[in-house]
């Protein structure tokens, strides 16, 4: 299955080579979860992150589907 992954700010360094800006289209095996994808991209597990699948916040164990758009944001601070 093919999905689009968007990694923002300092997480963009974990995108596959040849990615454009903060986004890449990648092929995954059926049954891949958000957790599996983040491991495949070598995102450190200790980084707190917000994950959206098709614009909806989701948990690491959520399964991915053909055409999904996954956005991953690092922790944000502000005031």
PDB file with one MODEL, atoms N, CA, C and O in Angstrom:
MODEL        1
ATOM      1  N   UNK A   1       0.845  -1.171   0.000  1.00  0.00           N
ATOM      2  CA  UNK A   1       0.000   0.000   0.000  1.00  0.00           C
ATOM      3  C   UNK A   1       0.891   1.235   0.000  1.00  0.00           C
ATOM      4  O   UNK A   1       2.029   1.187   0.467  1.00  0.00           O
ATOM      5  N   UNK A   2       0.375   2.328  -0.519  1.00  0.00           N
ATOM      6  CA  UNK A   2       1.121   3.580  -0.582  1.00  0.00           C
ATOM      7  C   UNK A   2       0.477   4.605   0.337  1.00  0.00           C
ATOM      8  O   UNK A   2      -0.744   4.757   0.365  1.00  0.00           O
ATOM      9  N   UNK A   3       1.333   5.317   1.101  1.00  0.00           N
ATOM     10  CA  UNK A   3       0.876   6.365   1.996  1.00  0.00           C
ATOM     11  C   UNK A   3       1.775   7.575   1.813  1.00  0.00           C
ATOM     12  O   UNK A   3       2.862   7.481   1.242  1.00  0.00           O
ATOM     13  N   UNK A   4       1.302   8.717   2.308  1.00  0.00           N
ATOM     14  CA  UNK A   4       2.121   9.923   2.316  1.00  0.00           C
ATOM     15  C   UNK A   4       2.489  10.209   3.761  1.00  0.00           C
ATOM     16  O   UNK A   4       1.630  10.211   4.643  1.00  0.00           O
ATOM     17  N   UNK A   5       3.778  10.451   3.999  1.00  0.00           N
ATOM     18  CA  UNK A   5       4.251  10.778   5.336  1.00  0.00           C
ATOM     19  C   UNK A   5       4.802  12.194   5.321  1.00  0.00           C
ATOM     20  O   UNK A   5       5.564  12.565   4.428  1.00  0.00           O
ATOM     21  N   UNK A   6       4.414  12.977   6.314  1.00  0.00           N
ATOM     22  CA  UNK A   6       4.910  14.340   6.468  1.00  0.00           C
ATOM     23  C   UNK A   6       5.518  14.451   7.856  1.00  0.00           C
ATOM     24  O   UNK A   6       4.845  14.225   8.862  1.00  0.00           O
ATOM     25  N   UNK A   7       6.788  14.799   7.900  1.00  0.00           N
ATOM     26  CA  UNK A   7       7.488  14.992   9.170  1.00  0.00           C
ATOM     27  C   UNK A   7       7.871  16.461   9.264  1.00  0.00           C
ATOM     28  O   UNK A   7       8.529  16.993   8.369  1.00  0.00           O
ATOM     29  N   UNK A   8       7.468  17.108  10.330  1.00  0.00           N
ATOM     30  CA  UNK A   8       7.645  18.543  10.436  1.00  0.00           C
ATOM     31  C   UNK A   8       8.796  18.936  11.350  1.00  0.00           C
ATOM     32  O   UNK A   8       9.168  18.214  12.275  1.00  0.00           O
ATOM     33  N   UNK A   9       9.346  20.114  11.054  1.00  0.00           N
ATOM     34  CA  UNK A   9      10.420  20.735  11.821  1.00  0.00           C
ATOM     35  C   UNK A   9      11.622  19.807  11.898  1.00  0.00           C
ATOM     36  O   UNK A   9      12.052  19.285  10.870  1.00  0.00           O
ATOM     37  N   UNK A  10      12.176  19.586  13.084  1.00  0.00           N
ATOM     38  CA  UNK A  10      13.401  18.800  13.194  1.00  0.00           C
ATOM     39  C   UNK A  10      13.205  17.313  12.881  1.00  0.00           C
ATOM     40  O   UNK A  10      14.190  16.588  12.744  1.00  0.00           O
ATOM     41  N   UNK A  11      11.971  16.847  12.765  1.00  0.00           N
ATOM     42  CA  UNK A  11      11.740  15.439  12.428  1.00  0.00           C
ATOM     43  C   UNK A  11      11.961  15.155  10.938  1.00  0.00           C
ATOM     44  O   UNK A  11      12.127  13.999  10.548  1.00  0.00           O
ATOM     45  N   UNK A  12      11.964  16.199  10.105  1.00  0.00           N
ATOM     46  CA  UNK A  12      12.114  16.018   8.654  1.00  0.00           C
ATOM     47  C   UNK A  12      13.407  15.304   8.292  1.00  0.00           C
ATOM     48  O   UNK A  12      13.495  14.700   7.223  1.00  0.00           O
ATOM     49  N   UNK A  13      14.400  15.358   9.149  1.00  0.00           N
ATOM     50  CA  UNK A  13      15.671  14.683   8.874  1.00  0.00           C
ATOM     51  C   UNK A  13      15.521  13.157   8.793  1.00  0.00           C
ATOM     52  O   UNK A  13      16.422  12.479   8.301  1.00  0.00           O
ATOM     53  N   UNK A  14      14.406  12.617   9.266  1.00  0.00           N
ATOM     54  CA  UNK A  14      14.185  11.176   9.258  1.00  0.00           C
ATOM     55  C   UNK A  14      13.447  10.683   8.004  1.00  0.00           C
ATOM     56  O   UNK A  14      13.184   9.488   7.869  1.00  0.00           O
ATOM     57  N   UNK A  15      13.115  11.599   7.090  1.00  0.00           N
ATOM     58  CA  UNK A  15      12.458  11.192   5.851  1.00  0.00           C
ATOM     59  C   UNK A  15      13.429  10.420   4.973  1.00  0.00           C
ATOM     60  O   UNK A  15      14.641  10.611   5.080  1.00  0.00           O
ATOM     61  N   UNK A  16      12.919   9.552   4.106  1.00  0.00           N
ATOM     62  CA  UNK A  16      13.796   8.805   3.200  1.00  0.00           C
ATOM     63  C   UNK A  16      14.542   9.749   2.249  1.00  0.00           C
ATOM     64  O   UNK A  16      14.053  10.840   1.954  1.00  0.00           O
ATOM     65  N   UNK A  17      15.717   9.340   1.771  1.00  0.00           N
ATOM     66  CA  UNK A  17      16.449  10.145   0.790  1.00  0.00           C
ATOM     67  C   UNK A  17      15.569  10.429  -0.427  1.00  0.00           C
ATOM     68  O   UNK A  17      14.781   9.580  -0.844  1.00  0.00           O
ATOM     69  N   UNK A  18      15.709  11.619  -0.985  1.00  0.00           N
ATOM     70  CA  UNK A  18      14.935  11.993  -2.151  1.00  0.00           C
ATOM     71  C   UNK A  18      13.582  12.589  -1.835  1.00  0.00           C
ATOM     72  O   UNK A  18      12.814  12.906  -2.744  1.00  0.00           O
ATOM     73  N   UNK A  19      13.278  12.745  -0.557  1.00  0.00           N
ATOM     74  CA  UNK A  19      11.999  13.336  -0.156  1.00  0.00           C
ATOM     75  C   UNK A  19      11.985  14.813  -0.511  1.00  0.00           C
ATOM     76  O   UNK A  19      13.025  15.470  -0.535  1.00  0.00           O
ATOM     77  N   UNK A  20      10.799  15.321  -0.786  1.00  0.00           N
ATOM     78  CA  UNK A  20      10.650  16.727  -1.111  1.00  0.00           C
ATOM     79  C   UNK A  20      10.113  17.477   0.099  1.00  0.00           C
ATOM     80  O   UNK A  20       9.105  17.090   0.691  1.00  0.00           O
ATOM     81  N   UNK A  21      10.800  18.555   0.457  1.00  0.00           N
ATOM     82  CA  UNK A  21      10.421  19.385   1.598  1.00  0.00           C
ATOM     83  C   UNK A  21      10.220  18.506   2.827  1.00  0.00           C
ATOM     84  O   UNK A  21      11.176  17.878   3.283  1.00  0.00           O
ATOM     85  N   UNK A  22       9.029  18.441   3.370  1.00  0.00           N
ATOM     86  CA  UNK A  22       8.806  17.651   4.587  1.00  0.00           C
ATOM     87  C   UNK A  22       7.922  16.445   4.315  1.00  0.00           C
ATOM     88  O   UNK A  22       7.281  15.930   5.232  1.00  0.00           O
ATOM     89  N   UNK A  23       7.877  15.982   3.051  1.00  0.00           N
ATOM     90  CA  UNK A  23       6.909  14.956   2.672  1.00  0.00           C
ATOM     91  C   UNK A  23       7.535  13.881   1.776  1.00  0.00           C
ATOM     92  O   UNK A  23       8.475  14.134   1.023  1.00  0.00           O
ATOM     93  N   UNK A  24       6.974  12.671   1.890  1.00  0.00           N
ATOM     94  CA  UNK A  24       7.403  11.573   1.013  1.00  0.00           C
ATOM     95  C   UNK A  24       6.245  10.603   0.817  1.00  0.00           C
ATOM     96  O   UNK A  24       5.424  10.415   1.716  1.00  0.00           O
ATOM     97  N   UNK A  25       6.183   9.993  -0.353  1.00  0.00           N
ATOM     98  CA  UNK A  25       5.239   8.900  -0.610  1.00  0.00           C
ATOM     99  C   UNK A  25       6.041   7.618  -0.473  1.00  0.00           C
ATOM    100  O   UNK A  25       7.092   7.458  -1.094  1.00  0.00           O
ATOM    101  N   UNK A  26       5.534   6.707   0.347  1.00  0.00           N
ATOM    102  CA  UNK A  26       6.256   5.461   0.554  1.00  0.00           C
ATOM    103  C   UNK A  26       5.313   4.274   0.454  1.00  0.00           C
ATOM    104  O   UNK A  26       4.105   4.392   0.657  1.00  0.00           O
ATOM    105  N   UNK A  27       5.896   3.136   0.137  1.00  0.00           N
ATOM    106  CA  UNK A  27       5.151   1.875   0.056  1.00  0.00           C
ATOM    107  C   UNK A  27       5.365   1.101   1.347  1.00  0.00           C
ATOM    108  O   UNK A  27       6.483   1.006   1.853  1.00  0.00           O
ATOM    109  N   UNK A  28       4.277   0.550   1.870  1.00  0.00           N
ATOM    110  CA  UNK A  28       4.315  -0.228   3.110  1.00  0.00           C
ATOM    111  C   UNK A  28       3.590  -1.544   2.897  1.00  0.00           C
ATOM    112  O   UNK A  28       2.747  -1.667   2.008  1.00  0.00           O
ATOM    113  N   UNK A  29       3.922  -2.514   3.713  1.00  0.00           N
ATOM    114  CA  UNK A  29       3.220  -3.796   3.689  1.00  0.00           C
ATOM    115  C   UNK A  29       1.828  -3.628   4.284  1.00  0.00           C
ATOM    116  O   UNK A  29       1.627  -2.813   5.184  1.00  0.00           O
ATOM    117  N   UNK A  30       0.878  -4.392   3.788  1.00  0.00           N
ATOM    118  CA  UNK A  30      -0.471  -4.396   4.375  1.00  0.00           C
ATOM    119  C   UNK A  30      -0.350  -4.744   5.852  1.00  0.00           C
ATOM    120  O   UNK A  30       0.466  -5.585   6.230  1.00  0.00           O
ATOM    121  N   UNK A  31      -1.145  -4.113   6.673  1.00  0.00           N
ATOM    122  CA  UNK A  31      -1.124  -4.387   8.107  1.00  0.00           C
ATOM    123  C   UNK A  31      -0.146  -3.527   8.890  1.00  0.00           C
ATOM    124  O   UNK A  31      -0.052  -3.657  10.111  1.00  0.00           O
ATOM    125  N   UNK A  32       0.587  -2.645   8.203  1.00  0.00           N
ATOM    126  CA  UNK A  32       1.529  -1.767   8.888  1.00  0.00           C
ATOM    127  C   UNK A  32       0.768  -0.797   9.797  1.00  0.00           C
ATOM    128  O   UNK A  32      -0.265  -0.251   9.410  1.00  0.00           O
ATOM    129  N   UNK A  33       1.289  -0.593  10.999  1.00  0.00           N
ATOM    130  CA  UNK A  33       0.682   0.349  11.946  1.00  0.00           C
ATOM    131  C   UNK A  33       1.500   1.643  11.972  1.00  0.00           C
ATOM    132  O   UNK A  33       2.589   1.717  11.401  1.00  0.00           O
ATOM    133  N   UNK A  34       0.961   2.646  12.637  1.00  0.00           N
ATOM    134  CA  UNK A  34       1.692   3.897  12.820  1.00  0.00           C
ATOM    135  C   UNK A  34       3.029   3.606  13.497  1.00  0.00           C
ATOM    136  O   UNK A  34       4.064   4.128  13.081  1.00  0.00           O
ATOM    137  N   UNK A  35       3.011   2.788  14.519  1.00  0.00           N
ATOM    138  CA  UNK A  35       4.244   2.426  15.236  1.00  0.00           C
ATOM    139  C   UNK A  35       5.264   1.802  14.288  1.00  0.00           C
ATOM    140  O   UNK A  35       6.442   2.161  14.317  1.00  0.00           O
ATOM    141  N   UNK A  36       4.819   0.874  13.452  1.00  0.00           N
ATOM    142  CA  UNK A  36       5.717   0.223  12.493  1.00  0.00           C
ATOM    143  C   UNK A  36       6.356   1.253  11.569  1.00  0.00           C
ATOM    144  O   UNK A  36       7.558   1.205  11.305  1.00  0.00           O
ATOM    145  N   UNK A  37       5.542   2.183  11.084  1.00  0.00           N
ATOM    146  CA  UNK A  37       6.044   3.214  10.172  1.00  0.00           C
ATOM    147  C   UNK A  37       7.088   4.079  10.857  1.00  0.00           C
ATOM    148  O   UNK A  37       8.137   4.355  10.274  1.00  0.00           O
ATOM    149  N   UNK A  38       6.823   4.507  12.072  1.00  0.00           N
ATOM    150  CA  UNK A  38       7.770   5.356  12.787  1.00  0.00           C
ATOM    151  C   UNK A  38       9.081   4.618  13.048  1.00  0.00           C
ATOM    152  O   UNK A  38      10.152   5.225  13.004  1.00  0.00           O
ATOM    153  N   UNK A  39       9.005   3.313  13.320  1.00  0.00           N
ATOM    154  CA  UNK A  39      10.218   2.503  13.485  1.00  0.00           C
ATOM    155  C   UNK A  39      10.972   2.396  12.167  1.00  0.00           C
ATOM    156  O   UNK A  39      12.198   2.507  12.139  1.00  0.00           O
ATOM    157  N   UNK A  40      10.245   2.181  11.079  1.00  0.00           N
ATOM    158  CA  UNK A  40      10.868   2.057   9.748  1.00  0.00           C
ATOM    159  C   UNK A  40      11.624   3.335   9.385  1.00  0.00           C
ATOM    160  O   UNK A  40      12.661   3.280   8.723  1.00  0.00           O
ATOM    161  N   UNK A  41      11.105   4.485   9.820  1.00  0.00           N
ATOM    162  CA  UNK A  41      11.752   5.766   9.539  1.00  0.00           C
ATOM    163  C   UNK A  41      12.873   6.079  10.526  1.00  0.00           C
ATOM    164  O   UNK A  41      13.547   7.102  10.397  1.00  0.00           O
ATOM    165  N   UNK A  42      13.077   5.201  11.515  1.00  0.00           N
ATOM    166  CA  UNK A  42      14.110   5.361  12.542  1.00  0.00           C
ATOM    167  C   UNK A  42      13.898   6.586  13.424  1.00  0.00           C
ATOM    168  O   UNK A  42      14.862   7.181  13.905  1.00  0.00           O
ATOM    169  N   UNK A  43      12.641   6.961  13.636  1.00  0.00           N
ATOM    170  CA  UNK A  43      12.360   8.046  14.577  1.00  0.00           C
ATOM    171  C   UNK A  43      12.637   7.528  15.981  1.00  0.00           C
ATOM    172  O   UNK A  43      12.131   6.471  16.357  1.00  0.00           O
ATOM    173  N   UNK A  44      13.430   8.251  16.759  1.00  0.00           N
ATOM    174  CA  UNK A  44      13.718   7.790  18.121  1.00  0.00           C
ATOM    175  C   UNK A  44      12.428   7.638  18.930  1.00  0.00           C
ATOM    176  O   UNK A  44      11.562   8.513  18.909  1.00  0.00           O
ATOM    177  N   UNK A  45      12.316   6.534  19.630  1.00  0.00           N
ATOM    178  CA  UNK A  45      11.104   6.233  20.402  1.00  0.00           C
ATOM    179  C   UNK A  45      10.920   7.200  21.561  1.00  0.00           C
ATOM    180  O   UNK A  45       9.797   7.405  22.021  1.00  0.00           O
ATOM    181  N   UNK A  46      12.012   7.801  22.041  1.00  0.00           N
ATOM    182  CA  UNK A  46      11.904   8.672  23.200  1.00  0.00           C
ATOM    183  C   UNK A  46      11.467  10.100  22.861  1.00  0.00           C
ATOM    184  O   UNK A  46      11.294  10.922  23.761  1.00  0.00           O
ATOM    185  N   UNK A  47      11.291  10.399  21.582  1.00  0.00           N
ATOM    186  CA  UNK A  47      10.805  11.716  21.190  1.00  0.00           C
ATOM    187  C   UNK A  47       9.280  11.726  21.301  1.00  0.00           C
ATOM    188  O   UNK A  47       8.596  10.905  20.690  1.00  0.00           O
ATOM    189  N   UNK A  48       8.764  12.665  22.087  1.00  0.00           N
ATOM    190  CA  UNK A  48       7.312  12.829  22.177  1.00  0.00           C
ATOM    191  C   UNK A  48       6.849  13.423  20.862  1.00  0.00           C
ATOM    192  O   UNK A  48       7.460  14.363  20.353  1.00  0.00           O
ATOM    193  N   UNK A  49       5.787  12.887  20.313  1.00  0.00           N
ATOM    194  CA  UNK A  49       5.304  13.378  19.028  1.00  0.00           C
ATOM    195  C   UNK A  49       3.791  13.295  18.955  1.00  0.00           C
ATOM    196  O   UNK A  49       3.160  12.487  19.637  1.00  0.00           O
ATOM    197  N   UNK A  50       3.229  14.137  18.122  1.00  0.00           N
ATOM    198  CA  UNK A  50       1.806  14.097  17.832  1.00  0.00           C
ATOM    199  C   UNK A  50       1.658  13.534  16.435  1.00  0.00           C
ATOM    200  O   UNK A  50       2.287  14.021  15.496  1.00  0.00           O
ATOM    201  N   UNK A  51       0.824  12.505  16.290  1.00  0.00           N
ATOM    202  CA  UNK A  51       0.627  11.853  15.002  1.00  0.00           C
ATOM    203  C   UNK A  51      -0.822  12.029  14.564  1.00  0.00           C
ATOM    204  O   UNK A  51      -1.753  11.725  15.309  1.00  0.00           O
ATOM    205  N   UNK A  52      -0.994  12.524  13.341  1.00  0.00           N
ATOM    206  CA  UNK A  52      -2.317  12.648  12.734  1.00  0.00           C
ATOM    207  C   UNK A  52      -2.376  11.743  11.520  1.00  0.00           C
ATOM    208  O   UNK A  52      -1.453  11.730  10.706  1.00  0.00           O
ATOM    209  N   UNK A  53      -3.453  10.986  11.393  1.00  0.00           N
ATOM    210  CA  UNK A  53      -3.705  10.190  10.189  1.00  0.00           C
ATOM    211  C   UNK A  53      -4.964  10.765   9.558  1.00  0.00           C
ATOM    212  O   UNK A  53      -6.039  10.750  10.157  1.00  0.00           O
ATOM    213  N   UNK A  54      -4.814  11.267   8.350  1.00  0.00           N
ATOM    214  CA  UNK A  54      -5.914  11.924   7.640  1.00  0.00           C
ATOM    215  C   UNK A  54      -6.533  13.036   8.481  1.00  0.00           C
ATOM    216  O   UNK A  54      -7.748  13.233   8.485  1.00  0.00           O
ATOM    217  N   UNK A  55      -5.656  13.766   9.202  1.00  0.00           N
ATOM    218  CA  UNK A  55      -6.093  14.918   9.979  1.00  0.00           C
ATOM    219  C   UNK A  55      -6.660  14.614  11.345  1.00  0.00           C
ATOM    220  O   UNK A  55      -7.105  15.527  12.041  1.00  0.00           O
ATOM    221  N   UNK A  56      -6.654  13.347  11.753  1.00  0.00           N
ATOM    222  CA  UNK A  56      -7.214  12.949  13.049  1.00  0.00           C
ATOM    223  C   UNK A  56      -6.093  12.391  13.925  1.00  0.00           C
ATOM    224  O   UNK A  56      -5.351  11.500  13.512  1.00  0.00           O
ATOM    225  N   UNK A  57      -5.982  12.932  15.146  1.00  0.00           N
ATOM    226  CA  UNK A  57      -4.954  12.447  16.074  1.00  0.00           C
ATOM    227  C   UNK A  57      -5.171  10.963  16.339  1.00  0.00           C
ATOM    228  O   UNK A  57      -6.299  10.515  16.544  1.00  0.00           O
ATOM    229  N   UNK A  58      -4.082  10.211  16.334  1.00  0.00           N
ATOM    230  CA  UNK A  58      -4.191   8.765  16.475  1.00  0.00           C
ATOM    231  C   UNK A  58      -3.096   8.219  17.373  1.00  0.00           C
ATOM    232  O   UNK A  58      -2.135   8.916  17.697  1.00  0.00           O
ATOM    233  N   UNK A  59      -3.253   6.983  17.763  1.00  0.00           N
ATOM    234  CA  UNK A  59      -2.286   6.283  18.615  1.00  0.00           C
ATOM    235  C   UNK A  59      -1.321   5.480  17.756  1.00  0.00           C
ATOM    236  O   UNK A  59      -1.587   5.208  16.585  1.00  0.00           O
ATOM    237  N   UNK A  60      -0.187   5.101  18.361  1.00  0.00           N
ATOM    238  CA  UNK A  60       0.854   4.354  17.637  1.00  0.00           C
ATOM    239  C   UNK A  60       0.374   3.031  17.058  1.00  0.00           C
ATOM    240  O   UNK A  60       0.873   2.608  16.015  1.00  0.00           O
ATOM    241  N   UNK A  61      -0.573   2.369  17.700  1.00  0.00           N
ATOM    242  CA  UNK A  61      -1.003   1.050  17.252  1.00  0.00           C
ATOM    243  C   UNK A  61      -2.034   1.069  16.136  1.00  0.00           C
ATOM    244  O   UNK A  61      -2.461   0.011  15.673  1.00  0.00           O
ATOM    245  N   UNK A  62      -2.441   2.254  15.696  1.00  0.00           N
ATOM    246  CA  UNK A  62      -3.479   2.349  14.665  1.00  0.00           C
ATOM    247  C   UNK A  62      -2.980   1.783  13.339  1.00  0.00           C
ATOM    248  O   UNK A  62      -1.860   2.078  12.922  1.00  0.00           O
ATOM    249  N   UNK A  63      -3.802   0.971  12.672  1.00  0.00           N
ATOM    250  CA  UNK A  63      -3.400   0.439  11.361  1.00  0.00           C
ATOM    251  C   UNK A  63      -3.485   1.526  10.295  1.00  0.00           C
ATOM    252  O   UNK A  63      -4.313   2.433  10.370  1.00  0.00           O
ATOM    253  N   UNK A  64      -2.609   1.408   9.304  1.00  0.00           N
ATOM    254  CA  UNK A  64      -2.622   2.327   8.171  1.00  0.00           C
ATOM    255  C   UNK A  64      -3.289   1.662   6.981  1.00  0.00           C
ATOM    256  O   UNK A  64      -3.339   0.436   6.881  1.00  0.00           O
ATOM    257  N   UNK A  65      -3.804   2.496   6.075  1.00  0.00           N
ATOM    258  CA  UNK A  65      -4.529   2.007   4.907  1.00  0.00           C
ATOM    259  C   UNK A  65      -4.047   2.724   3.653  1.00  0.00           C
ATOM    260  O   UNK A  65      -3.462   3.804   3.731  1.00  0.00           O
ATOM    261  N   UNK A  66      -4.294   2.123   2.516  1.00  0.00           N
ATOM    262  CA  UNK A  66      -3.935   2.695   1.223  1.00  0.00           C
ATOM    263  C   UNK A  66      -4.395   4.154   1.139  1.00  0.00           C
ATOM    264  O   UNK A  66      -5.551   4.474   1.417  1.00  0.00           O
ATOM    265  N   UNK A  67      -3.456   5.035   0.747  1.00  0.00           N
ATOM    266  CA  UNK A  67      -3.788   6.433   0.529  1.00  0.00           C
ATOM    267  C   UNK A  67      -3.788   7.307   1.761  1.00  0.00           C
ATOM    268  O   UNK A  67      -4.034   8.508   1.657  1.00  0.00           O
ATOM    269  N   UNK A  68      -3.514   6.730   2.948  1.00  0.00           N
ATOM    270  CA  UNK A  68      -3.499   7.539   4.169  1.00  0.00           C
ATOM    271  C   UNK A  68      -2.441   8.626   4.077  1.00  0.00           C
ATOM    272  O   UNK A  68      -1.416   8.469   3.413  1.00  0.00           O
ATOM    273  N   UNK A  69      -2.713   9.731   4.760  1.00  0.00           N
ATOM    274  CA  UNK A  69      -1.771  10.828   4.907  1.00  0.00           C
ATOM    275  C   UNK A  69      -1.426  10.933   6.389  1.00  0.00           C
ATOM    276  O   UNK A  69      -2.296  11.188   7.222  1.00  0.00           O
ATOM    277  N   UNK A  70      -0.141  10.732   6.708  1.00  0.00           N
ATOM    278  CA  UNK A  70       0.304  10.723   8.088  1.00  0.00           C
ATOM    279  C   UNK A  70       1.166  11.964   8.325  1.00  0.00           C
ATOM    280  O   UNK A  70       2.116  12.208   7.581  1.00  0.00           O
ATOM    281  N   UNK A  71       0.846  12.734   9.338  1.00  0.00           N
ATOM    282  CA  UNK A  71       1.613  13.912   9.706  1.00  0.00           C
ATOM    283  C   UNK A  71       2.144  13.719  11.121  1.00  0.00           C
ATOM    284  O   UNK A  71       1.405  13.343  12.030  1.00  0.00           O
ATOM    285  N   UNK A  72       3.434  13.983  11.290  1.00  0.00           N
ATOM    286  CA  UNK A  72       4.058  13.800  12.603  1.00  0.00           C
ATOM    287  C   UNK A  72       4.724  15.125  13.017  1.00  0.00           C
ATOM    288  O   UNK A  72       5.541  15.689  12.289  1.00  0.00           O
ATOM    289  N   UNK A  73       4.344  15.591  14.204  1.00  0.00           N
ATOM    290  CA  UNK A  73       4.850  16.848  14.744  1.00  0.00           C
ATOM    291  C   UNK A  73       5.635  16.573  16.017  1.00  0.00           C
ATOM    292  O   UNK A  73       5.237  15.729  16.821  1.00  0.00           O
ATOM    293  N   UNK A  74       6.760  17.283  16.211  1.00  0.00           N
ATOM    294  CA  UNK A  74       7.497  17.161  17.476  1.00  0.00           C
ATOM    295  C   UNK A  74       6.761  17.934  18.562  1.00  0.00           C
ATOM    296  O   UNK A  74       5.788  18.632  18.276  1.00  0.00           O
ATOM    297  N   UNK A  75       7.219  17.816  19.804  1.00  0.00           N
ATOM    298  CA  UNK A  75       6.598  18.591  20.875  1.00  0.00           C
ATOM    299  C   UNK A  75       6.693  20.084  20.571  1.00  0.00           C
ATOM    300  O   UNK A  75       7.681  20.554  20.006  1.00  0.00           O
ATOM    301  N   UNK A  76       5.686  20.795  20.942  1.00  0.00           N
ATOM    302  CA  UNK A  76       5.682  22.238  20.708  1.00  0.00           C
ATOM    303  C   UNK A  76       5.585  22.956  22.040  1.00  0.00           C
ATOM    304  O   UNK A  76       4.925  22.494  22.971  1.00  0.00           O
ATOM    305  N   UNK A  77       6.248  24.081  22.109  1.00  0.00           N
ATOM    306  CA  UNK A  77       6.175  24.914  23.302  1.00  0.00           C
ATOM    307  C   UNK A  77       5.817  26.326  22.863  1.00  0.00           C
ATOM    308  O   UNK A  77       6.077  26.727  21.728  1.00  0.00           O
ATOM    309  N   UNK A  78       5.255  27.023  23.726  1.00  0.00           N
ATOM    310  CA  UNK A  78       4.907  28.403  23.386  1.00  0.00           C
ATOM    311  C   UNK A  78       4.277  29.079  24.572  1.00  0.00           C
ATOM    312  O   UNK A  78       4.133  28.515  25.657  1.00  0.00           O
ATOM    313  N   UNK A  79       3.920  30.279  24.322  1.00  0.00           N
ATOM    314  CA  UNK A  79       3.321  30.956  25.451  1.00  0.00           C
ATOM    315  C   UNK A  79       2.775  32.288  25.076  1.00  0.00           C
ATOM    316  O   UNK A  79       2.230  32.994  25.924  1.00  0.00           O
TER     317      UNK A  79
ENDMDL
END
